[in-house]
Structure formats: C-alpha cells, structure tokens
C-alpha cells in the first residue's frame, strides 16, 4: 500500500490553494507535543527551549514527511506571556497554574504582548526560525496560537470566565479586546519569521458555550483576527475541538478559510458548512491514534476520505485534535500511509 509522493508538501499545498492540480489531498495529523518523541525529549524540555522545539519538529518531519509542521505546546502561551503563571509537568502539556486576572483591578495591568520578549513566545519564535532554515523550502511551518477567547479564559480562569459571560459581559469584552491585540501582535512576528499562523479556540467549543454566546463573545474577535491574517494574503485556519455541531455555522462565518473539527460527523459538517469552507479532520486521537492499531486507523482514514473528499471547498485528512504524546510509531505510519493511499487524486477508494 506504499505510495510514493510526487510533490513536496509545500508544493502540494500551494497547488491546492491556487486551485491547480495536486497529486493528492493534504494529509496532516495534528503533531504538536508528539514531535518531542522524535528526539526523545521530555515535553518540558521540548516546550521551554526554542532550539529543542525546532530541532524536534525538524527530526519529526524528516521521519514522517507529514504535510504541515505545527509549532505548539499549549493553548495558554499568549496568556502566559500576558502574566498567567503556568505549571510545566515533566512529560505532559503545560497547564495554567495561576490566572493573571484575580480581581477586576488586575485588568488595569493587562496589556498586549511583545512577542519578541514576553513569556515563552521567544521560544516559539526561535523554533519557527530554526524550522524555516532547515525545512522551510519543503513544508509550511505553522505556529499555533490560542485565539482571543481561549487566551482570555486562561487569563481569568476558565470556569470563572464562562460564568462571567452571564454575570459580567463588560469584563469579558474588556479582556477580549486586549487578548485580540496580543494575538494580532503574535501573528505579525510569526509571519515576519516565515510562519503561517493558525488559531485554536478550544474553550469556545459547543461543549462549553452556546451559539448565542459564541456570536456575542467569540465571533467579532475571530473576524478581526482572520481579517488580519488575510491582510498578509494567508489563509485563516480555525481549530475547535470537542463537540462543534452547535457552533460550526458560526465558525464558518468567522472568516476562517479552513475549519479543523473534532467531534462531529464529517458528512454532517459538510452539509452544514461545506459550501463556505475547507474542512479538516477528524480521525479520533484517543480511540484511533493512541488506542487503535494500524488496521483500525487505516479504516478510519478511509472513512474520512469517503465522507468528505468531495467537499466543495476542499478537504484535509487530519486527526480531530492533537496526536497524543504516547501514540505508537506504527499508528502514525499507518495514518500517513492510509492518507497517501486513499487521498490520491482523483479519489478512488476501491
């Protein structure tokens, strides 16, 4: 079942974006902290050192040849750079320890980030630059940014922040405005370094908030972010994990060109928003990549291609969310092999 690619990942993506002929659809598992495994690094050593983060992603790309290289450790990195304290377990993703905004008074101290100086943003920037130098001619380097709502939740504490959608909308909007400016600042430095920024908004999932709240507190700020990304002539990509059915139509109105989706049937997603956006997804990270085996993963990839490869605005074969850190190597190989087989153009699943 081994198909040799005829194009480099970058060439393939440019062909697809420009509406030209490509050898196959993009195949892009969300390799984030999993990249640390390619150099046997702990997650802590991976995500606190730009050289490590860059070199591990370079090694991971050379090992798997996936179509997109993501630079990421946690969705709270922008909030951390704005003052939220993080806890770094030795071998797991960083977690919020103390949100920056403890009282209303703290909002007065909130200011947009300087990505070249604040928090761990320089770590990411170094990783992007290392990847650009080593493999940027072959593959797009895609730094992942926590979008405004997710950043704001990490500044305030997610539970408190969600309650304040009801009890203190004014506070929510105040924080969102500063978070949005921070996100735009981060986009600017990543683009300057050669990266193609992607935004993730996991706290705005339909599992956490209603469509009404999405429209009021999330959508206006996402529109601002994607207008900013479009000003660089780059595509906007929005990832929201969890159950997205009740917010997917809002997601498609955000200005994002590509929606990366998790817990929703691809056929249903295609019917709801396929005329507006490219869809990306959605092999299960836990049941597929982590706990599955090469046979089940092959079937899952084939099923995704069968359901969504005819999406009017395009389809990218991906995992629904981050590839778990302890995913077996053979499962990653199976995902990519299946993608290269079933996503060849023209699609023929027989």
Phi, psi and omega per residue, in radians:
X1 nan 0.246 -3.028
X2 -1.503 1.968 3.094
X3 -1.811 2.308 3.103
X4 -1.499 2.316 3.109
X5 -1.241 2.517 3.115
X6 -1.715 -0.235 -3.098
X7 -2.232 2.699 2.971
X8 -1.323 2.690 -3.121
X9 -0.921 -0.728 -3.101
X10 -1.148 -0.752 3.127
X11 -1.072 -0.744 -3.136
X12 -1.086 -0.837 -3.098
X13 -1.141 -0.716 3.128
X14 -1.098 -0.709 3.111
X15 -1.046 -0.791 -3.116
X16 -1.144 -0.781 -3.129
X17 -1.114 -0.568 -3.108
X18 -1.597 0.062 3.111
X19 1.272 0.380 3.109
X20 -1.679 3.027 -3.105
X21 -1.252 2.287 3.044
X22 -2.093 2.833 3.140
X23 -1.276 -0.549 3.139
X24 -2.812 3.018 3.019
X25 -1.223 2.794 3.058
X26 -1.189 2.458 3.102
X27 -2.151 1.936 -2.895
X28 -2.472 1.409 3.025
X29 -1.092 2.566 -3.108
X30 -1.387 1.401 3.136
X31 -1.447 1.908 -3.091
X32 -2.081 -1.769 3.103
X33 -1.138 -0.354 3.095
X34 -0.994 -0.474 -3.137
X35 -1.036 -0.456 3.141
X36 -1.003 -0.513 -3.077
X37 -1.153 -0.437 -3.089
X38 -1.206 -0.341 3.042
X39 -2.086 0.299 -3.119
X40 0.906 0.719 3.100
X41 -1.636 2.609 2.924
X42 -1.246 2.757 3.126
X43 -1.070 -0.650 3.141
X44 -1.071 -0.797 3.137
X45 -1.179 -0.532 3.122
X46 -1.198 -0.800 -2.929
X47 -1.690 0.031 3.111
X48 -1.951 0.085 -3.068
X49 -2.446 2.058 -3.047
X50 -1.106 -0.651 3.105
X51 -1.096 -0.828 3.124
X52 -1.041 -0.825 -3.080
X53 -1.110 -0.735 3.114
X54 -1.155 -0.872 -3.059
X55 -1.134 -0.625 3.117
X56 -1.161 -0.684 3.113
X57 -1.203 -0.594 3.077
X58 -1.147 -0.813 3.135
X59 -1.089 -0.702 -3.129
X60 -1.130 -0.752 3.106
X61 -1.104 -0.759 -3.132
X62 -1.133 -0.455 -3.139
X63 -1.399 -0.767 -2.983
X64 -1.905 -0.397 3.140
X65 1.002 0.721 3.075
X66 -1.266 2.801 -2.942
X67 -1.393 -0.300 -3.135
X68 -2.424 2.318 3.086
X69 -1.808 1.988 -3.132
X70 -1.662 2.448 3.060
X71 -1.943 1.979 -2.959
X72 -2.860 2.590 2.876
X73 -2.334 -0.720 -3.128
X74 -2.718 2.683 -3.123
X75 -1.296 -0.120 -3.056
X76 -1.719 0.213 -3.032
X77 -1.110 -0.689 3.129
X78 -1.188 -0.724 3.102
X79 -1.086 -0.688 3.104
X80 -1.050 -0.764 -3.141
X81 -1.164 -0.351 3.113
X82 -1.628 -0.047 3.043
X83 2.252 -0.199 3.090
X84 -1.214 2.381 3.131
X85 -1.547 2.392 -3.121
X86 -1.946 2.696 3.032
X87 -1.943 2.347 -3.087
X88 -1.972 1.625 3.041
X89 -1.068 2.708 -3.071
X90 -1.071 -0.757 -3.044
X91 -2.368 0.859 3.033
X92 -2.652 2.943 -3.113
X93 -1.096 2.519 3.080
X94 -1.018 2.590 -3.109
X95 -2.166 2.684 3.025
X96 -1.218 2.254 3.087
X97 -1.790 -0.929 3.134
X98 -2.344 1.893 3.083
X99 -1.038 2.554 -3.070
X100 -1.168 -0.730 -3.061
X101 -1.558 1.667 3.112
X102 -1.545 -0.603 3.119
X103 -2.358 2.894 3.118
X104 -0.982 -0.569 -3.111
X105 -1.042 -0.582 -3.106
X106 -1.114 -0.373 -3.126
X107 -1.102 -0.545 -3.138
X108 -1.123 -0.429 -3.128
X109 -1.559 -0.106 -3.066
X110 -1.293 2.219 3.056
X111 -2.472 2.715 -3.119
X112 -1.063 2.640 -3.052
X113 -1.333 2.699 2.850
X114 -1.824 1.787 -2.986
X115 -1.129 -0.311 -3.135
X116 -1.497 -0.117 -3.089
X117 -2.256 -0.587 -2.879
X118 -1.530 2.416 3.033
X119 0.986 -2.436 3.123
X120 -1.700 0.186 3.140
X121 -1.038 -0.632 3.060
X122 -1.095 -0.500 3.067
X123 -1.081 -0.841 3.119
X124 -1.075 -0.756 -3.092
X125 -1.083 -0.733 3.092
X126 -1.107 -0.720 3.125
X127 -1.077 -0.759 3.119
X128 -1.049 -0.816 -3.098
X129 -1.129 -0.705 3.115
X130 -1.087 -0.766 3.127
X131 -1.141 -0.735 3.116
X132 -1.015 -0.785 -3.113
X133 -1.124 -0.695 -3.004
X134 -1.522 -0.732 -3.002
X135 -2.329 0.100 -3.063
X136 -1.109 -0.319 3.080
X137 -1.411 -0.237 -3.079
X138 -1.845 -0.491 -2.977
X139 -2.593 2.580 3.074
X140 -1.273 2.382 3.094
X141 -1.720 2.120 -2.931
X142 -2.146 1.634 3.052
X143 -1.264 2.414 -3.058
X144 -1.819 2.290 -3.060
X145 -2.102 2.333 2.978
X146 -1.140 2.141 -3.074
X147 -1.262 3.036 -2.963
X148 -0.976 -0.726 -3.069
X149 -1.214 -0.756 3.123
X150 -1.161 -0.697 3.072
X151 -1.097 -0.776 -3.141
X152 -1.100 -0.702 3.125
X153 -1.092 -0.636 3.123
X154 -1.319 -0.350 3.074
X155 -1.389 -0.499 -3.021
X156 -1.891 -0.376 -2.956
X157 1.724 2.106 -2.946
X158 -1.009 -0.815 -3.077
X159 -1.076 -0.826 3.127
X160 -1.070 -0.780 -3.083
X161 -1.073 -0.772 3.135
X162 -1.100 -0.714 3.091
X163 -1.061 -0.652 -3.078
X164 -1.266 -0.205 2.967
X165 -1.035 -0.575 3.130
X166 -1.564 -0.738 -2.924
X167 -1.689 -0.386 -3.056
X168 -2.636 1.095 -3.087
X169 -1.012 -0.519 -3.125
X170 -1.102 -0.768 3.093
X171 -1.051 -0.776 -3.122
X172 -1.000 -0.861 -3.118
X173 -1.122 -0.654 3.125
X174 -1.062 -0.828 3.138
X175 -1.153 -0.740 -3.111
X176 -1.026 -0.673 -3.110
X177 -1.107 -0.752 -3.138
X178 -1.225 -0.705 3.121
X179 -1.075 -0.696 -3.136
X180 -1.109 -0.741 3.106
X181 -1.105 -0.701 3.094
X182 -1.038 -0.815 -3.136
X183 -1.036 -0.744 3.136
X184 -1.129 -0.678 3.090
X185 -1.071 -0.727 -3.126
X186 -1.171 -0.732 3.088
X187 -0.971 -0.776 -3.094
X188 -1.000 -0.821 -3.077
X189 -1.274 -0.590 3.101
X190 -1.149 -0.747 -3.140
X191 -1.115 -0.745 3.122
X192 -1.032 -0.593 3.138
X193 -1.420 -0.082 3.113
X194 1.787 0.004 -3.125
X195 -1.433 2.815 3.054
X196 -1.987 1.717 -2.993
X197 -1.230 2.503 3.087
X198 -2.173 2.512 -3.128
X199 -1.985 2.463 3.130
X200 -2.126 2.411 -3.043
X201 -2.295 0.995 -3.008
X202 -1.113 -0.476 -3.119
X203 -1.287 -0.313 3.112
X204 -1.553 0.353 3.130
X205 -1.189 2.681 3.075
X206 -1.103 -0.280 3.074
X207 -1.267 -0.334 -3.041
X208 -1.949 -0.673 -3.052
X209 -2.297 2.818 -3.122
X210 -1.482 2.920 3.070
X211 -1.090 -0.675 3.137
X212 -1.016 -0.829 -3.141
X213 -1.196 -0.601 3.093
X214 -1.049 -0.796 -3.107
X215 -1.143 -0.611 -3.077
X216 -1.423 -0.748 -2.951
X217 -1.909 -0.287 -3.046
X218 -1.933 -0.854 -2.981
X219 -1.043 -0.818 -3.099
X220 -1.035 -0.635 -3.083
X221 -1.359 -0.633 3.060
X222 -1.109 -0.696 3.121
X223 -1.024 -0.703 3.121
X224 -1.125 -0.737 -3.137
X225 -1.121 -0.789 -3.097
X226 -1.277 -0.543 3.023
X227 -1.061 -0.681 3.138
X228 -1.166 -0.773 3.105
X229 -1.104 -0.724 3.141
X230 -1.143 -0.458 3.130
X231 -1.112 -0.336 3.067
X232 -1.662 0.143 -3.065
X233 1.039 0.627 3.080
X234 -1.968 2.679 3.103
X235 -1.338 2.546 3.055
X236 -1.599 2.294 3.115
X237 -2.129 2.261 3.127
X238 -2.108 2.146 3.043
X239 -1.935 2.211 2.971
X240 -2.305 2.196 -3.125
X241 -1.652 -3.074 -3.093
X242 1.335 -2.753 -3.078
X243 -1.513 1.981 -3.019
X244 -1.889 0.076 -3.037
X245 -0.990 -0.732 -3.037
X246 -1.384 -0.167 3.098
X247 -2.055 0.045 -2.994
X248 -1.147 -0.568 3.118
X249 -1.218 -0.609 3.033
X250 -1.118 -0.749 3.132
X251 -0.966 -0.723 -3.103
X252 -1.246 -0.290 3.108
X253 -1.592 -0.072 -2.979
X254 -1.289 -0.261 -3.012
X255 1.739 -0.148 3.061
X256 -1.160 2.494 3.126
X257 -1.618 -0.430 -3.093
X258 -2.274 2.249 3.070
X259 -1.893 2.120 3.068
X260 -1.699 2.008 -2.964
X261 -2.162 2.710 -2.959
X262 -1.995 -1.499 -2.934
X263 -1.660 1.199 3.092
X264 -2.685 2.527 3.120
X265 -1.176 2.287 -3.069
X266 -1.095 -0.620 3.111
X267 -1.063 -0.757 -3.141
X268 -1.170 -0.765 3.115
X269 -1.039 -0.727 -3.139
X270 -1.080 -0.747 3.140
X271 -1.177 -0.607 -3.089
X272 -1.343 -0.716 -2.997
X273 -2.373 0.047 -3.020
X274 -1.041 -0.424 3.112
X275 -1.288 -0.336 -3.019
X276 -1.774 -0.596 -2.953
X277 -2.443 2.734 2.947
X278 -1.286 2.443 -3.121
X279 -1.893 2.497 -3.101
X280 -2.322 2.229 3.121
X281 2.818 -2.876 -0.418
X282 -2.588 0.967 3.038
X283 -1.073 2.357 -3.079
X284 -1.123 2.186 3.119
X285 -1.141 -0.783 -3.062
X286 -1.377 -1.016 -3.064
X287 -1.228 -0.490 3.136
X288 -1.621 -1.319 -2.978
X289 -1.080 -0.775 -3.043
X290 -1.431 -0.880 -2.996
X291 -1.765 -0.198 -3.102
X292 -1.386 -3.008 3.051
X293 -2.303 2.968 -3.075
X294 -0.922 -0.609 -3.122
X295 -1.179 -0.822 -3.109
X296 -1.171 -0.635 -3.132
X297 -1.165 -0.699 3.104
X298 -1.022 -0.767 3.128
X299 -1.160 -0.668 3.125
X300 -1.116 -0.746 3.122
X301 -1.120 -0.782 3.139
X302 -1.049 -0.712 3.141
X303 -1.096 -0.759 3.115
X304 -1.059 -0.791 -3.131
X305 -1.124 -0.725 3.139
X306 -1.062 -0.690 -3.065
X307 -1.369 -0.623 -2.906
X308 -2.179 -0.045 -3.060
X309 -1.168 -0.311 3.114
X310 -1.678 0.260 3.121
X311 -1.010 2.265 -3.040
X312 -0.933 -0.641 -3.090
X313 -1.718 0.162 3.055
X314 1.843 2.866 -3.102
X315 -2.547 2.436 3.063
X316 -2.101 2.221 3.123
X317 -1.337 2.111 -3.069
X318 -2.609 3.044 2.942
X319 -1.505 2.738 -3.109
X320 -1.190 -0.488 3.112
X321 -2.678 -2.877 -3.069
X322 -1.008 2.354 3.018
X323 -1.106 2.122 -3.122
X324 -0.983 2.549 -3.055
X325 -1.016 -0.620 -3.057
X326 -1.681 0.372 3.070
X327 -1.038 2.253 3.118
X328 -1.121 2.485 3.138
X329 -0.920 -0.746 -3.079
X330 -1.154 -0.461 3.087
X331 -1.263 -0.668 3.073
X332 -1.125 -0.763 3.108
X333 -1.043 -0.758 -3.131
X334 -1.082 -0.738 3.127
X335 -1.026 -0.868 -3.065
X336 -1.207 -0.689 3.099
X337 -1.085 -0.798 -3.136
X338 -1.102 -0.717 3.111
X339 -1.062 -0.792 -3.123
X340 -1.165 -0.488 3.140
X341 -1.385 -0.980 -2.990
X342 -1.410 -0.369 -3.095
X343 -1.633 0.135 3.084
X344 -1.137 2.507 -3.101
X345 -1.811 2.459 -0.120
X346 -1.196 2.603 -3.079
X347 -1.125 2.273 3.059
X348 -2.535 1.849 -3.013
X349 -1.595 0.063 -3.125
X350 -1.344 nan nan
